[in-house]
Amino acid sequence: MSHSIRLLVICSWGATSGVLCQKINKAAQEKGIPLVAEAIGTSEYPSKLPLCDAILLEPQIGHHKRELQKAADAQAIPLDMVDPVAFATMNGEKVLEQVLALIQRSS
């Protein structure tokens, strides 16, 4: 892969996902994995979708999953819910592992 993996972490407003993204980016950097996680709110996803490689949804927006899954599927972008334990503990390393597994499954 020649470019960085672009991950979108979507939550209601982008606030809690901002903290999680910092931790994911730090974990990726420490492991030498070319990944950039970006936090966005649900209203921003249509414009960001074509630019990403994977999408994670935070638990509190699970009710949006069906709508977001349709949009992601239309562009062949893997999407999953953030692991709830990793989210609760803000475990960037665990979420990084989840993303890498998600991308591997879909390729």
C-alpha positions as CSV (number, residue, x, y, z in Angstrom):
1,M,0.0,0.0,0.0
2,S,1.6,3.2,-1.1
3,H,-0.5,5.7,0.8
4,S,-1.5,5.9,4.4
5,I,-4.6,4.1,5.5
6,R,-7.3,6.7,6.1
7,L,-9.6,5.9,8.9
8,L,-12.8,7.8,9.7
9,V,-14.1,7.5,13.3
10,I,-17.6,8.8,13.3
11,C,-19.5,10.0,16.4
12,S,-22.3,12.5,17.0
13,W,-20.2,15.6,16.9
14,G,-16.6,14.5,16.6
15,A,-15.6,15.2,20.2
16,T,-15.0,11.8,21.9
17,S,-13.8,10.4,18.6
18,G,-11.2,13.1,18.5
19,V,-9.6,11.8,21.7
20,L,-9.8,8.2,20.4
21,C,-8.2,9.2,17.0
22,Q,-5.3,10.8,18.8
23,K,-4.7,7.5,20.6
24,I,-5.1,5.4,17.4
25,N,-2.7,7.7,15.5
26,K,-0.2,7.4,18.4
27,A,-0.4,3.6,18.4
28,A,0.0,3.4,14.6
29,Q,3.0,5.7,14.8
30,E,4.6,3.7,17.5
31,K,4.2,0.5,15.4
32,G,5.3,2.1,12.2
33,I,1.9,1.6,10.5
34,P,1.0,4.3,7.9
35,L,-2.5,5.1,9.3
36,V,-4.2,8.4,9.8
37,A,-7.4,8.4,11.9
38,E,-9.7,11.4,11.6
39,A,-12.7,12.1,13.8
40,I,-15.8,13.4,12.2
41,G,-19.5,14.0,13.2
42,T,-22.3,12.2,11.4
43,S,-23.1,15.3,9.3
44,E,-19.7,15.3,7.7
45,Y,-19.5,11.8,6.5
46,P,-20.9,12.2,2.9
47,S,-18.1,14.6,1.9
48,K,-15.4,12.5,3.6
49,L,-16.5,9.0,2.5
50,P,-14.8,8.9,-0.9
51,L,-11.4,9.8,0.8
52,C,-11.2,7.0,3.3
53,D,-10.2,3.4,3.5
54,A,-12.2,2.3,6.6
55,I,-14.9,3.6,8.8
56,L,-15.6,3.0,12.5
57,L,-18.7,4.1,14.2
58,E,-18.8,4.9,17.9
59,P,-21.3,3.0,20.0
60,Q,-23.6,6.0,20.7
61,I,-24.4,6.3,17.0
62,G,-25.3,2.7,16.4
63,H,-28.7,3.8,15.2
64,H,-27.1,5.3,12.2
65,K,-25.3,2.1,11.2
66,R,-27.8,0.9,8.6
67,E,-27.7,4.3,6.7
68,L,-23.9,4.5,6.9
69,Q,-23.4,0.9,6.0
70,K,-25.4,1.5,2.7
71,A,-23.2,4.5,1.9
72,A,-20.0,2.6,2.7
73,D,-21.0,-0.5,0.8
74,A,-21.8,1.6,-2.3
75,Q,-18.1,2.6,-2.3
76,A,-16.7,-0.7,-1.1
77,I,-15.4,0.8,2.2
78,P,-15.3,-1.5,5.2
79,L,-17.3,-0.3,8.2
80,D,-17.7,-1.6,11.7
81,M,-18.7,-0.4,15.2
82,V,-15.8,0.5,17.5
83,D,-15.2,-2.3,19.9
84,P,-17.2,-1.1,22.9
85,V,-14.6,-2.1,25.5
86,A,-11.8,-0.4,23.5
87,F,-14.0,2.7,23.2
88,A,-14.9,2.8,26.9
89,T,-11.2,2.5,27.8
90,M,-10.0,4.7,24.9
91,N,-7.6,1.9,23.9
92,G,-6.0,3.2,20.7
93,E,-3.9,0.1,20.3
94,K,-6.9,-2.2,20.4
95,V,-8.9,-0.1,18.0
96,L,-5.9,0.0,15.6
97,E,-5.8,-3.8,15.7
98,Q,-9.6,-3.8,15.0
99,V,-9.1,-1.5,12.0
100,L,-6.3,-3.6,10.5
101,A,-8.3,-6.8,10.8
102,L,-11.3,-5.0,9.2
103,I,-9.3,-3.9,6.2
104,Q,-7.7,-7.4,5.9
105,R,-11.1,-9.1,5.9
106,S,-12.4,-6.8,3.2
107,S,-9.4,-6.9,0.8
